[in-house]
Amino acid sequence: MDLSVVIALLGAVILIGMGSVFRHKFITAADFWSGLEKLVYFVLLPSLLVTGLAEADFALLEPGPIVLVLASSALFSSLLAYGLRRPAAGHNGPAFTSVFQGIVRFNTYIGVTTAAALFGSDGIAIAALATAVLIPLVNLASTVALAHHGHHKLRGRALLRAVFLNPLILACLIGLAANLIGSVPAVSSVLEMPIPAGVVQLLAAVLGLLGGAALPIGLICVGAGLHGRLFPRESLRPVLAAILLRFLPVPAATLGLCLLIGFSGPAAVVCVVFQALPTATSSYVFARRLGGDAALMAQITAAQTVLSGIALPAWILIALAVLL
């Protein structure tokens, strides 16, 4: 595996460890960490999504097979989580939401780094399209799961507000709209506004700086959420379920679908890679903000991030051997 991928994985593990040390040895005030999580959820992660989706270049790709494979595999992972809800989490709704996020969400940074290491600039373009397809889907699915099964038990209008006013979903819509405006001349000319270029560049620079802080601070928050025994007995079943289901049937189904429709080449490999990634940094903050089991989510995120050092290279080798 390319050294940059190893560094990305090790860096994520180190930041989680640093967060745990900071929380329990140096900055013990709960209000500090609560405020930091709000900053990640409402400002940093949305900035990362807006800039990433707005700047993605999809022009040289054939999106059809990529969209089909990733949307189908995302649906499969959601159905798999619901189908095995009882064995994974029993009757504990908040615990199920953490298992659900562990199965369906993915770490964008590691995905893009891996795609770039494998296929260079072509890999980055494929990864950009993969994030554009998956991020809105998994954020929507996670929001609905948390609203139904989390501590808050949202229904009706409250559920609709949780979905459509979710800052990460709004950021996806804004980023995709900005990409469309910039890449389609007809749309750009219709919506052209007399905004000085310097203002746009300044806004992009500010969002880029904020987005760049999302991953490290988010991982530190994950580490801060680890407390007591790292994997207490009551957490072993959901943690193991999230690990096994994320790293075995989900990428296997993605690979199988590629073979079924005759989809091969670098884009197919990247699709498998994205569905073999550890869960997203934002999963923990999601759980904290929307009533999930945040402590369990931190445990799942930490465990998947560490074990992805074994699972991800294995799936990369399989995908390269079968799909190239």
C-alpha positions in Angstrom: 0.0 0.0 0.0 1.2 3.5 -0.8 3.0 5.3 2.0 0.5 8.3 1.9 -2.4 5.9 2.7 -0.5 4.5 5.6 0.3 8.0 6.9 -3.4 9.0 6.6 -4.5 6.0 8.6 -1.8 6.4 11.3 -2.4 10.1 11.5 -6.1 9.5 12.1 -5.3 7.0 14.9 -2.8 9.4 16.5 -5.3 12.3 16.5 -8.0 10.1 18.2 -5.4 9.2 20.8 -4.5 12.8 21.3 -8.1 13.7 21.8 -8.5 11.2 24.6 -5.4 12.4 26.3 -6.4 16.1 26.0 -9.9 15.3 27.4 -8.8 13.3 30.4 -5.5 14.9 31.3 -5.4 18.6 30.2 -8.8 20.0 29.2 -11.4 18.3 31.4 -14.2 21.0 31.2 -17.3 19.4 29.5 -18.4 22.8 28.2 -15.2 23.2 26.1 -15.8 19.9 24.3 -19.5 20.6 23.8 -18.6 23.9 22.2 -15.9 22.3 20.0 -18.4 19.7 18.8 -20.9 22.4 17.9 -18.2 24.2 15.9 -17.4 21.0 14.0 -21.0 20.3 13.3 -22.3 23.7 12.3 -19.2 25.3 10.8 -16.2 23.2 10.0 -17.8 20.1 8.4 -20.3 22.1 6.3 -17.4 24.2 5.0 -15.5 21.1 4.1 -18.5 19.7 2.2 -19.3 22.9 0.4 -15.7 23.4 -0.9 -15.1 19.8 -1.7 -18.3 19.4 -3.8 -18.1 22.8 -5.4 -14.6 22.4 -6.6 -14.9 18.8 -7.8 -14.3 18.2 -11.6 -16.6 15.5 -13.0 -16.2 16.5 -16.7 -13.9 13.7 -17.8 -15.9 10.9 -16.1 -18.7 8.7 -17.2 -20.9 9.0 -14.1 -23.5 6.4 -14.9 -21.9 3.2 -13.6 -20.3 5.0 -10.6 -23.6 6.5 -9.5 -25.4 3.1 -10.0 -22.8 1.1 -8.0 -22.4 3.6 -5.2 -26.1 4.4 -4.8 -27.0 0.7 -4.9 -24.3 -0.3 -2.4 -25.3 2.6 -0.1 -28.9 1.3 -0.2 -27.6 -2.3 0.5 -25.6 -1.1 3.5 -28.7 0.7 5.0 -30.9 -2.3 4.5 -28.2 -4.6 5.9 -28.0 -2.5 9.0 -31.8 -2.5 9.5 -32.0 -6.2 8.7 -29.5 -7.1 11.4 -30.6 -4.5 13.9 -31.6 -6.9 16.6 -28.5 -9.1 16.5 -26.3 -6.0 16.4 -27.9 -3.8 19.0 -30.8 -5.6 20.6 -33.6 -3.3 21.5 -31.3 -0.3 22.2 -32.3 2.3 19.6 -29.5 4.8 20.2 -26.9 2.0 20.1 -28.4 0.9 16.8 -27.9 4.4 15.3 -24.2 4.1 16.1 -24.0 0.7 14.4 -26.0 2.1 11.5 -23.5 5.0 11.0 -20.6 2.6 11.4 -22.0 0.5 8.5 -23.1 3.2 6.0 -20.7 6.2 6.6 -17.2 6.6 5.3 -14.0 8.7 5.9 -13.8 11.0 2.9 -10.2 12.1 3.6 -8.8 8.5 3.7 -10.9 7.7 0.6 -9.5 10.6 -1.4 -6.0 10.0 -0.2 -6.2 6.3 -1.2 -7.7 7.1 -4.7 -5.0 9.6 -5.3 -2.3 7.2 -4.3 -3.7 4.5 -6.6 -4.5 6.5 -9.7 -3.2 10.0 -9.4 -5.3 12.9 -10.7 -7.8 10.4 -12.3 -8.3 8.9 -8.9 -9.0 12.3 -7.3 -11.6 13.0 -9.9 -13.3 9.6 -9.3 -13.1 10.2 -5.6 -14.8 13.6 -6.0 -17.7 12.0 -7.8 -17.9 9.2 -5.3 -18.2 11.8 -2.5 -20.8 13.7 -4.4 -22.9 10.6 -4.7 -22.5 9.1 -1.3 -22.3 12.1 1.1 -25.9 13.3 0.5 -27.2 9.7 0.7 -25.5 8.6 3.9 -26.1 11.9 5.6 -29.8 11.7 4.8 -30.0 8.0 5.9 -28.1 8.7 9.1 -30.3 11.7 10.0 -33.5 9.6 9.5 -32.1 6.7 11.5 -31.1 9.0 14.4 -34.4 10.8 14.3 -36.4 7.5 14.5 -34.2 5.5 16.9 -32.2 8.1 18.9 -33.0 9.5 22.3 -35.0 12.4 20.8 -37.5 10.2 18.8 -38.4 12.8 16.2 -41.6 12.5 14.2 -43.6 14.5 11.7 -42.5 18.1 11.3 -39.7 17.6 13.8 -38.3 14.8 11.6 -38.6 17.0 8.4 -36.8 19.8 10.1 -34.0 17.5 11.3 -33.5 16.3 7.7 -33.9 19.5 5.7 -32.3 21.8 8.2 -29.4 19.5 8.9 -26.2 21.6 8.2 -24.4 18.8 6.5 -27.2 18.0 4.1 -27.6 21.8 3.4 -23.9 22.0 2.8 -24.1 19.1 0.3 -26.9 20.9 -1.6 -25.1 24.2 -1.6 -21.8 22.6 -2.8 -23.5 20.6 -5.6 -25.5 23.7 -6.7 -22.2 25.8 -6.8 -20.6 23.0 -8.9 -23.5 23.0 -11.3 -23.5 26.8 -11.7 -19.8 26.8 -12.3 -19.6 23.9 -14.7 -22.7 24.4 -16.9 -22.4 27.6 -19.0 -26.1 27.9 -19.6 -26.9 27.8 -15.9 -24.0 30.1 -15.1 -25.2 32.8 -17.6 -28.8 32.7 -16.3 -27.8 33.0 -12.6 -24.9 35.4 -13.3 -24.7 38.0 -10.5 -22.5 41.1 -10.3 -20.4 39.8 -7.5 -16.7 40.9 -7.6 -14.3 38.0 -8.3 -12.3 39.0 -5.2 -15.3 38.4 -3.0 -15.8 35.0 -4.4 -12.1 34.1 -4.0 -12.1 35.4 -0.4 -15.2 33.3 0.5 -13.7 30.2 -1.1 -10.4 30.8 0.8 -12.2 31.2 4.1 -14.3 28.1 3.6 -11.2 26.2 2.5 -9.4 27.2 5.8 -12.4 26.2 7.9 -12.9 22.9 6.0 -9.3 22.0 6.5 -9.7 22.1 10.2 -12.8 19.8 10.2 -10.9 16.5 10.0 -8.2 17.0 12.7 -10.6 18.6 15.2 -13.3 16.1 14.4 -10.9 13.2 15.2 -9.8 14.9 18.4 -13.4 15.1 19.4 -13.8 11.4 18.7 -10.9 10.7 21.0 -12.4 13.0 23.7 -15.6 10.9 23.5 -13.7 7.8 24.6 -14.0 7.3 28.4 -13.8 4.6 31.0 -12.9 1.2 29.5 -12.2 1.5 25.8 -14.6 -1.4 24.9 -16.8 -2.4 27.9 -18.5 -5.7 27.7 -21.9 -4.2 26.8 -20.3 -2.5 23.8 -18.5 -5.5 22.3 -21.5 -6.8 20.3 -22.4 -3.5 18.5 -18.7 -2.6 18.0 -18.0 -6.0 16.5 -21.2 -5.9 14.4 -20.2 -2.5 13.0 -16.7 -3.7 12.2 -17.6 -6.9 10.5 -20.6 -5.6 8.5 -18.7 -2.5 7.3 -15.5 -4.4 6.2 -17.0 -7.6 4.8 -20.4 -7.6 3.1 -20.6 -4.0 2.1 -17.4 -3.9 0.0 -18.1 -7.5 -1.2 -21.5 -6.5 -2.4 -19.9 -3.4 -4.2 -17.4 -5.7 -5.9 -20.1 -8.1 -6.9 -22.3 -5.4 -8.4 -19.3 -4.1 -10.4 -18.8 -7.6 -11.8 -22.5 -8.1 -12.4 -22.9 -5.0 -14.7 -19.5 -5.4 -16.3 -18.0 -2.3 -14.7 -14.2 -2.4 -14.4 -11.1 -0.1 -14.4 -9.9 2.5 -11.9 -13.4 3.9 -11.3 -14.7 0.5 -10.2 -11.7 0.0 -7.9 -12.3 3.3 -6.3 -16.0 2.4 -5.7 -14.9 -0.7 -3.8 -12.3 1.3 -1.9 -14.9 3.9 -0.8 -17.2 1.1 0.5 -14.3 -0.4 2.5 -13.4 2.7 4.4 -13.8 3.2 8.1 -16.7 5.3 9.3 -16.7 9.1 9.0 -15.3 11.5 11.6 -18.6 13.3 11.6 -20.4 10.2 12.9 -19.5 11.0 16.5 -20.6 14.6 16.2 -23.8 13.5 14.5 -24.5 11.1 17.4 -23.9 13.9 19.9 -26.1 16.4 18.2 -29.0 14.1 17.2 -29.5 12.0 20.2 -27.5 8.9 19.4 -25.1 6.8 21.6 -22.1 9.1 21.2 -19.8 7.0 23.5 -20.5 3.9 21.4 -20.0 5.9 18.2 -16.6 7.0 19.4 -15.6 3.4 20.2 -16.8 2.2 16.7 -15.0 5.0 15.0 -11.7 4.3 16.9 -11.9 0.6 16.3 -12.7 0.8 12.6 -10.0 3.4 12.0 -7.4 1.1 13.6 -8.6 -2.0 11.9 -8.9 -0.4 8.5 -5.1 -0.7 8.4 -5.8 -4.4 7.7 -9.2 -4.3 5.9 -8.5 -1.5 3.4 -5.3 -2.9 2.0 -6.9 -6.3 1.6 -9.8 -4.9 -0.4 -7.5 -2.8 -2.5 -5.5 -5.8 -3.5 -8.7 -7.8 -4.3 -10.2 -5.0 -6.3 -7.0 -4.4 -8.3 -6.8 -8.1 -9.1 -10.4 -8.5 -10.1 -11.4 -5.2 -11.7 -8.3 -4.0 -13.5 
